[in-house]
Amino acid sequence: MGPGVILIGPSVSTCLTLKEVLVQKGILKEEGKSKENYYTTGLPEKVEKTAKIILGSDIFEIQKVKLEELEQNI
């Protein structure tokens, strides 16, 4: 990279875009403790096993959802 090149991290841009969407929809949680929800269109047992490895802790509940239901809510 040369001196005129600016490196932009896509993760920062993605987070800012997501925040805008959450604000527009009125679902951004401003303060307080948040609750984590986990959903899968696959097998909850497999997701739980993988999540335990990645996150290093137990997940209390993983809900299975149908893709068709998710598309209707968008």
N, CA, C and O atoms as a GROMACS GRO file, in nm:
protein
  296
    1MET      N    1   0.084  -0.118   0.000
    1MET     CA    2   0.000   0.000   0.000
    1MET      C    3   0.089   0.124   0.000
    1MET      O    4   0.194   0.130   0.065
    2GLY      N    5   0.043   0.222  -0.074
    2GLY     CA    6   0.118   0.346  -0.083
    2GLY      C    7   0.068   0.450   0.016
    2GLY      O    8  -0.030   0.424   0.087
    3PRO      N    9   0.131   0.565   0.022
    3PRO     CA   10   0.093   0.669   0.117
    3PRO      C   11  -0.046   0.727   0.093
    3PRO      O   12  -0.106   0.782   0.186
    4GLY      N   13  -0.099   0.716  -0.029
    4GLY     CA   14  -0.232   0.771  -0.059
    4GLY      C   15  -0.345   0.672  -0.036
    4GLY      O   16  -0.461   0.703  -0.065
    5VAL      N   17  -0.313   0.554   0.014
    5VAL     CA   18  -0.415   0.450   0.034
    5VAL      C   19  -0.472   0.458   0.175
    5VAL      O   20  -0.398   0.465   0.273
    6ILE      N   21  -0.603   0.457   0.182
    6ILE     CA   22  -0.670   0.456   0.313
    6ILE      C   23  -0.735   0.319   0.330
    6ILE      O   24  -0.816   0.278   0.247
    7LEU      N   25  -0.701   0.251   0.436
    7LEU     CA   26  -0.758   0.120   0.464
    7LEU      C   27  -0.880   0.137   0.553
    7LEU      O   28  -0.872   0.194   0.662
    8ILE      N   29  -0.993   0.088   0.506
    8ILE     CA   30  -1.118   0.100   0.582
    8ILE      C   31  -1.161  -0.040   0.625
    8ILE      O   32  -1.175  -0.130   0.542
    9GLY      N   33  -1.181  -0.058   0.755
    9GLY     CA   34  -1.227  -0.187   0.806
    9GLY      C   35  -1.376  -0.204   0.781
    9GLY      O   36  -1.455  -0.121   0.827
   10PRO      N   37  -1.416  -0.308   0.710
   10PRO     CA   38  -1.559  -0.327   0.681
   10PRO      C   39  -1.643  -0.352   0.806
   10PRO      O   40  -1.763  -0.327   0.805
   11SER      N   41  -1.582  -0.401   0.912
   11SER     CA   42  -1.659  -0.430   1.033
   11SER      C   43  -1.713  -0.302   1.096
   11SER      O   44  -1.825  -0.301   1.146
   12VAL      N   45  -1.635  -0.196   1.094
   12VAL     CA   46  -1.681  -0.069   1.151
   12VAL      C   47  -1.797  -0.014   1.070
   12VAL      O   48  -1.898   0.028   1.126
   13SER      N   49  -1.784  -0.016   0.939
   13SER     CA   50  -1.890   0.032   0.850
   13SER      C   51  -2.017  -0.051   0.868
   13SER      O   52  -2.127   0.004   0.870
   14THR      N   53  -2.001  -0.182   0.880
   14THR     CA   54  -2.116  -0.270   0.898
   14THR      C   55  -2.187  -0.240   1.030
   14THR      O   56  -2.310  -0.235   1.034
   15CYS      N   57  -2.112  -0.219   1.136
   15CYS     CA   58  -2.172  -0.187   1.266
   15CYS      C   59  -2.247  -0.055   1.264
   15CYS      O   60  -2.356  -0.044   1.320
   16LEU      N   61  -2.190   0.045   1.198
   16LEU     CA   62  -2.258   0.174   1.189
   16LEU      C   63  -2.387   0.164   1.108
   16LEU      O   64  -2.488   0.225   1.143
   17THR      N   65  -2.384   0.087   0.999
   17THR     CA   66  -2.504   0.066   0.918
   17THR      C   67  -2.610  -0.007   0.999
   17THR      O   68  -2.728   0.029   0.994
   18LEU      N   69  -2.569  -0.110   1.073
   18LEU     CA   70  -2.663  -0.185   1.156
   18LEU      C   71  -2.726  -0.094   1.261
   18LEU      O   72  -2.846  -0.103   1.286
   19LYS      N   73  -2.646  -0.009   1.323
   19LYS     CA   74  -2.700   0.083   1.423
   19LYS      C   75  -2.807   0.174   1.362
   19LYS      O   76  -2.910   0.198   1.423
   20GLU      N   77  -2.782   0.224   1.241
   20GLU     CA   78  -2.880   0.309   1.173
   20GLU      C   79  -3.011   0.234   1.151
   20GLU      O   80  -3.119   0.290   1.172
   21VAL      N   81  -3.002   0.110   1.108
   21VAL     CA   82  -3.122   0.029   1.084
   21VAL      C   83  -3.199   0.007   1.214
   21VAL      O   84  -3.321   0.019   1.217
   22LEU      N   85  -3.128  -0.026   1.321
   22LEU     CA   86  -3.192  -0.049   1.450
   22LEU      C   87  -3.260   0.077   1.502
   22LEU      O   88  -3.369   0.071   1.559
   23VAL      N   89  -3.196   0.192   1.482
   23VAL     CA   90  -3.255   0.320   1.524
   23VAL      C   91  -3.381   0.348   1.442
   23VAL      O   92  -3.484   0.386   1.498
   24GLN      N   93  -3.374   0.329   1.310
   24GLN     CA   94  -3.488   0.353   1.223
   24GLN      C   95  -3.608   0.266   1.260
   24GLN      O   96  -3.722   0.311   1.254
   25LYS      N   97  -3.581   0.142   1.299
   25LYS     CA   98  -3.689   0.049   1.335
   25LYS      C   99  -3.732   0.064   1.481
   25LYS      O  100  -3.828   0.001   1.524
   26GLY      N  101  -3.661   0.149   1.556
   26GLY     CA  102  -3.696   0.171   1.696
   26GLY      C  103  -3.666   0.054   1.787
   26GLY      O  104  -3.733   0.034   1.888
   27ILE      N  105  -3.565  -0.025   1.752
   27ILE     CA  106  -3.534  -0.144   1.832
   27ILE      C  107  -3.392  -0.144   1.888
   27ILE      O  108  -3.342  -0.247   1.932
   28LEU      N  109  -3.328  -0.027   1.887
   28LEU     CA  110  -3.194  -0.017   1.945
   28LEU      C  111  -3.206  -0.004   2.096
   28LEU      O  112  -3.274   0.085   2.146
   29LYS      N  113  -3.140  -0.094   2.169
   29LYS     CA  114  -3.140  -0.088   2.315
   29LYS      C  115  -3.029   0.007   2.358
   29LYS      O  116  -2.911  -0.019   2.335
   30GLU      N  117  -3.068   0.116   2.419
   30GLU     CA  118  -2.972   0.221   2.456
   30GLU      C  119  -2.895   0.190   2.583
   30GLU      O  120  -2.775   0.217   2.590
   31GLU      N  121  -2.961   0.133   2.683
   31GLU     CA  122  -2.893   0.112   2.810
   31GLU      C  123  -2.950  -0.011   2.879
   31GLU      O  124  -3.050  -0.068   2.836
   32GLY      N  125  -2.885  -0.049   2.987
   32GLY     CA  126  -2.930  -0.165   3.063
   32GLY      C  127  -2.870  -0.293   3.010
   32GLY      O  128  -2.804  -0.295   2.906
   33LYS      N  129  -2.894  -0.399   3.082
   33LYS     CA  130  -2.839  -0.529   3.045
   33LYS      C  131  -2.920  -0.588   2.931
   33LYS      O  132  -3.043  -0.586   2.932
   34SER      N  133  -2.850  -0.641   2.834
   34SER     CA  134  -2.919  -0.701   2.720
   34SER      C  135  -2.932  -0.851   2.740
   34SER      O  136  -2.859  -0.912   2.818
   35LYS      N  137  -3.026  -0.909   2.670
   35LYS     CA  138  -3.047  -1.053   2.674
   35LYS      C  139  -3.008  -1.109   2.538
   35LYS      O  140  -3.046  -1.055   2.435
   36GLU      N  141  -2.934  -1.216   2.540
   36GLU     CA  142  -2.893  -1.279   2.416
   36GLU      C  143  -2.996  -1.382   2.375
   36GLU      O  144  -3.042  -1.462   2.456
   37ASN      N  145  -3.032  -1.380   2.248
   37ASN     CA  146  -3.123  -1.478   2.191
   37ASN      C  147  -3.052  -1.547   2.075
   37ASN      O  148  -2.985  -1.482   1.995
   38TYR      N  149  -3.067  -1.677   2.068
   38TYR     CA  150  -3.002  -1.754   1.962
   38TYR      C  151  -3.109  -1.828   1.882
   38TYR      O  152  -3.198  -1.892   1.939
   39TYR      N  153  -3.097  -1.818   1.750
   39TYR     CA  154  -3.193  -1.882   1.661
   39TYR      C  155  -3.117  -1.959   1.554
   39TYR      O  156  -3.005  -1.922   1.518
   40THR      N  157  -3.177  -2.065   1.504
   40THR     CA  158  -3.117  -2.141   1.396
   40THR      C  159  -3.226  -2.198   1.305
   40THR      O  160  -3.337  -2.225   1.349
   41THR      N  161  -3.191  -2.214   1.179
   41THR     CA  162  -3.280  -2.284   1.087
   41THR      C  163  -3.238  -2.430   1.078
   41THR      O  164  -3.303  -2.510   1.011
   42GLY      N  165  -3.130  -2.462   1.145
   42GLY     CA  166  -3.078  -2.599   1.144
   42GLY      C  167  -3.114  -2.673   1.271
   42GLY      O  168  -3.221  -2.652   1.329
   43LEU      N  169  -3.024  -2.759   1.314
   43LEU     CA  170  -3.047  -2.839   1.434
   43LEU      C  171  -2.992  -2.767   1.557
   43LEU      O  172  -2.872  -2.742   1.564
   44PRO      N  173  -3.078  -2.733   1.653
   44PRO     CA  174  -3.033  -2.662   1.773
   44PRO      C  175  -2.920  -2.734   1.847
   44PRO      O  176  -2.833  -2.668   1.904
   45GLU      N  177  -2.921  -2.866   1.847
   45GLU     CA  178  -2.819  -2.942   1.918
   45GLU      C  179  -2.680  -2.916   1.858
   45GLU      O  180  -2.582  -2.902   1.932
   46LYS      N  181  -2.672  -2.910   1.727
   46LYS     CA  182  -2.544  -2.885   1.661
   46LYS      C  183  -2.497  -2.742   1.687
   46LYS      O  184  -2.379  -2.719   1.711
   47VAL      N  185  -2.590  -2.648   1.682
   47VAL     CA  186  -2.555  -2.508   1.707
   47VAL      C  187  -2.504  -2.493   1.850
   47VAL      O  188  -2.406  -2.422   1.875
   48GLU      N  189  -2.571  -2.558   1.944
   48GLU     CA  190  -2.531  -2.550   2.085
   48GLU      C  191  -2.389  -2.604   2.104
   48GLU      O  192  -2.309  -2.544   2.176
   49LYS      N  193  -2.360  -2.717   2.041
   49LYS     CA  194  -2.227  -2.777   2.054
   49LYS      C  195  -2.119  -2.684   1.998
   49LYS      O  196  -2.015  -2.664   2.061
   50THR      N  197  -2.145  -2.627   1.882
   50THR     CA  198  -2.049  -2.535   1.820
   50THR      C  199  -2.035  -2.407   1.902
   50THR      O  200  -1.924  -2.358   1.921
   51ALA      N  201  -2.146  -2.355   1.950
   51ALA     CA  202  -2.144  -2.230   2.028
   51ALA      C  203  -2.066  -2.248   2.158
   51ALA      O  204  -1.996  -2.157   2.201
   52LYS      N  205  -2.079  -2.364   2.221
   52LYS     CA  206  -2.003  -2.390   2.344
   52LYS      C  207  -1.854  -2.382   2.318
   52LYS      O  208  -1.778  -2.332   2.401
   53ILE      N  209  -1.812  -2.433   2.203
   53ILE     CA  210  -1.669  -2.430   2.168
   53ILE      C  211  -1.624  -2.286   2.141
   53ILE      O  212  -1.520  -2.243   2.190
   54ILE      N  213  -1.704  -2.213   2.063
   54ILE     CA  214  -1.665  -2.078   2.023
   54ILE      C  215  -1.679  -1.978   2.138
   54ILE      O  216  -1.588  -1.899   2.162
   55LEU      N  217  -1.792  -1.982   2.208
   55LEU     CA  218  -1.819  -1.884   2.313
   55LEU      C  219  -1.763  -1.923   2.449
   55LEU      O  220  -1.745  -1.838   2.536
   56GLY      N  221  -1.736  -2.051   2.467
   56GLY     CA  222  -1.680  -2.097   2.593
   56GLY      C  223  -1.778  -2.101   2.708
   56GLY      O  224  -1.738  -2.107   2.824
   57SER      N  225  -1.907  -2.097   2.678
   57SER     CA  226  -2.007  -2.104   2.784
   57SER      C  227  -2.134  -2.170   2.731
   57SER      O  228  -2.152  -2.186   2.610
   58ASP      N  229  -2.219  -2.208   2.824
   58ASP     CA  230  -2.345  -2.270   2.785
   58ASP      C  231  -2.445  -2.165   2.739
   58ASP      O  232  -2.449  -2.053   2.790
   59ILE      N  233  -2.524  -2.202   2.642
   59ILE     CA  234  -2.632  -2.116   2.596
   59ILE      C  235  -2.760  -2.174   2.653
   59ILE      O  236  -2.783  -2.295   2.645
   60PHE      N  237  -2.842  -2.090   2.709
   60PHE     CA  238  -2.960  -2.139   2.778
   60PHE      C  239  -3.068  -2.189   2.682
   60PHE      O  240  -3.134  -2.288   2.712
   61GLU      N  241  -3.086  -2.123   2.570
   61GLU     CA  242  -3.193  -2.164   2.480
   61GLU      C  243  -3.159  -2.127   2.337
   61GLU      O  244  -3.119  -2.014   2.308
   62ILE      N  245  -3.174  -2.223   2.248
   62ILE     CA  246  -3.158  -2.198   2.106
   62ILE      C  247  -3.290  -2.236   2.041
   62ILE      O  248  -3.335  -2.350   2.051
   63GLN      N  249  -3.352  -2.140   1.977
   63GLN     CA  250  -3.482  -2.165   1.915
   63GLN      C  251  -3.466  -2.198   1.768
   63GLN      O  252  -3.392  -2.131   1.696
   64LYS      N  253  -3.537  -2.300   1.725
   64LYS     CA  254  -3.539  -2.335   1.583
   64LYS      C  255  -3.649  -2.254   1.517
   64LYS      O  256  -3.762  -2.248   1.566
   65VAL      N  257  -3.616  -2.192   1.404
   65VAL     CA  258  -3.715  -2.115   1.330
   65VAL      C  259  -3.715  -2.161   1.185
   65VAL      O  260  -3.616  -2.214   1.135
   66LYS      N  261  -3.828  -2.141   1.120
   66LYS     CA  262  -3.839  -2.173   0.978
   66LYS      C  263  -3.802  -2.050   0.897
   66LYS      O  264  -3.843  -1.938   0.931
   67LEU      N  265  -3.727  -2.069   0.792
   67LEU     CA  266  -3.683  -1.958   0.709
   67LEU      C  267  -3.801  -1.879   0.654
   67LEU      O  268  -3.794  -1.757   0.641
   68GLU      N  269  -3.909  -1.948   0.621
   68GLU     CA  270  -4.027  -1.881   0.568
   68GLU      C  271  -4.084  -1.781   0.669
   68GLU      O  272  -4.130  -1.673   0.631
   69GLU      N  273  -4.081  -1.816   0.797
   69GLU     CA  274  -4.131  -1.727   0.902
   69GLU      C  275  -4.043  -1.604   0.915
   69GLU      O  276  -4.094  -1.493   0.937
   70LEU      N  277  -3.913  -1.621   0.902
   70LEU     CA  278  -3.822  -1.508   0.910
   70LEU      C  279  -3.844  -1.412   0.794
   70LEU      O  280  -3.843  -1.290   0.813
   71GLU      N  281  -3.862  -1.466   0.675
   71GLU     CA  282  -3.883  -1.382   0.557
   71GLU      C  283  -4.010  -1.300   0.569
   71GLU      O  284  -4.015  -1.188   0.518
   72GLN      N  285  -4.112  -1.353   0.634
   72GLN     CA  286  -4.238  -1.281   0.650
   72GLN      C  287  -4.224  -1.162   0.744
   72GLN      O  288  -4.298  -1.064   0.733
   73ASN      N  289  -4.129  -1.169   0.837
   73ASN     CA  290  -4.111  -1.063   0.936
   73ASN      C  291  -4.016  -0.953   0.891
   73ASN      O  292  -3.996  -0.854   0.962
   74ILE      N  293  -3.957  -0.968   0.775
   74ILE     CA  294  -3.862  -0.867   0.727
   74ILE      C  295  -3.935  -0.753   0.660
   74ILE      O  296  -3.872  -0.658   0.613
   0.00000   0.00000   0.00000
